[in-house]
Amino acid sequence: MKAAPDQILRPKTLEEAGSLLERLGDEAGLLWLGARVEPPETWARPSMIDLSGLNLDYIKVDDSMVAIGGGTPIQNLTEDEFLAEAFGGLIGKASRRLAHYGLRNLATVGGAVMTRQGPPELALALLALGAEVVIMPGERSLALDDFWADDLALGLCLIQEVRVPRGPGGNKGWGLEWLARSPMDQALAAACAAVEVTGDKIALARLAVASVGWAPARVREAEMTLKGGSTSGWAQDDVARAVRSAVSPEADFRASAKYQQDMMVRLAGRAMAASLKKVGA
């Protein structure tokens, strides 16, 4: 694929953008930057769609959810006053890990969610928080992990909005853990956990880890093991076995596959322990 497009299209409305995607199909690409800069030959298409005129840069909050526009710069997530407190500051903390300051001002939430094999922290946080995405064309809503499993959606859509549920619930806690060679290096391994506790029982648990496939994913077996269990004697060994079975990292110049897998298991345990500690368990 050549690096330079034949045309750049600038829709002014979501409806116009959706129509372009439907009409052009695989011939179209999106001019949205993620947190990992890829060479143009990997993403350029004959027709590139510039989404900057769609007014998708926003963070809206109501009693039931936080809605983040797909065109919102990643840096905005680190500076927003509400997100600094909501969810234990998890979204802002994860966003600061994605890239340096300059790139965070250029990369968008939609670009970060769409990028394959990019820095995992924000994706992990959104998974642990039960986020969903609203995509065009069609304005349909999908759970984030279902979206990543839908190759058709990935190839033909744009992220209109990411929605993170809030609303009432029990005592809640969150934990994010990662391992990298340096403070700004992409994580070798990372995990994020979220729990909701009623009394001394775990009413809800989400555990997301990297290196499950091309995108982070939730470890459903571990979540089912934790649900209904005690906060003080949670099934650490069962969770470790579930994570080890789920993750399949590939060896690279940074570390062997076994080392990455071992670290993923350890970090998943730490993330879950951290989330329980925040609820006083």
Phi, psi and omega in degrees: 000129180289154186282332184263132179282161174283328180207152173242123183254140184234081179294150180257347180225159176297323179298318179295318178297317178298320178296320178296317180296318179295320184285320187270333178057228184292351177281352184252148173225164183252134175272072177229125184270134172266189183275002176231118185280119180256150176296144185306327183295344179274341184230346183294141177230164180304324179240117178254136184254119178273117186263007187292343181267011186265001178056049180256023178259094181198158170227113183243140184232132168224189186293336186258336185198167168250123179253124182243120180296145182298336180268009181288125176299144180303323181301327179299329179291332180279342185253345184294130184293322179293314182292340176295335181251323184295146178055034180064022182073016187298316184295315178296318179299315180294322182294323179296337181280346191289320188193176176286169187304314182299316181289327177297332177282341180262320182289144180249163177300316178299317178296320180294321180291327182278338187290127177281135173058034176272184176305133193269350195298313180296318178301318179296316180298316180295322176297314182295332179272001178073034184290156172230161180242145172255122187241154174243152000284163178097345181046056177254154183251136180224142168302146187302316180290329175292323178299314180293335179278351184261093182299327179297316179298317181298325184278337192232017187227169169237152179275110176284320188199147169249129182244127179246118182290145172231262173063184184288160178175183180279203178287122189241148177214157183220150177214137179231127181228145177210162177226127178219161181288333179212165184305328182251007177283151176296141186299137169288323181208148180202152179208152179220138181231150173220138179226154170231126189242137172239116186065236177250021181246146177276107182280329181210140176219136171233136180224119181241138181225157175274174176062031170274321176203218179285341179231157174301159181207160176280147177263089188296323181298318178294320180297318180293325177296321184283324186300128179087353181276173181283145177287330184276332182235047184294154192283074184298316182294320179294320177297316179300317179296319180295318179293316180299323179290328186279322189275144180218068181292158176252137178298142174215191184293346183271324185192159177287162179297319181295319179297316179298319179296315179300317181292325178297317179298315181295316181292326176298317177297319179294319180297317179294318178298320179295320181294321179289326178297324181291340177261011175083014181279000000 
